[in-house]
Amino acid sequence: MEQALTERAVSAPTRELLDWLSVRPRSYAETIDAWRSSCPRLTIWEDALHDGLVQVVRNVHGKPASVSLTPSGLAALGAG
């Protein structure tokens, strides 16, 4: 049986992203500027989003979208 993502170690780059997000609130623009890559071998942001470790919170009333850790992301951060 496959281990749940939160029960196994995340990669070092993914952990760095989770640590970075846990420091303070981050806007979507700031996160994408720092973590999006055009290199097919460095898909840290995309993998974390796909794995459900991070989420994009679309705000209303003209506020910019933000990025935060999901419960799974918090658990993965705590497991390391």
Residue, then its C-alpha position, 0 to 999 in steps of 0.5 A: m500500500e502506498q504511503a500518504l504523502t504526509e507520512r513520507a518525507v518530501s524532497a528538500p526543495t519542496r521542504e524549502l518551499l513549505d518552510w518559506l511559506s510558513v514564515r509569513p503570508r505570501s501573495y500568489a505573485e510573490t510565490i510564483d516569482a520566487w518558485r515557478s520554473s521553466c525547467p522541466r526538472l525543477t517543478i517544485w511549485e507545480d508538484a507541491l500544488h498537485d500534491g495538495l501541500v499548498q493552496v491558492v486562495r483567491n481573494v475578493h474585493g480587489k485583494p491579491a490572491s495568496v498562497s498558504l499551506t494546506p493541512s497536508g502541507l503543515a503535516a509534511l512540514g512537521a514530519g521533517 
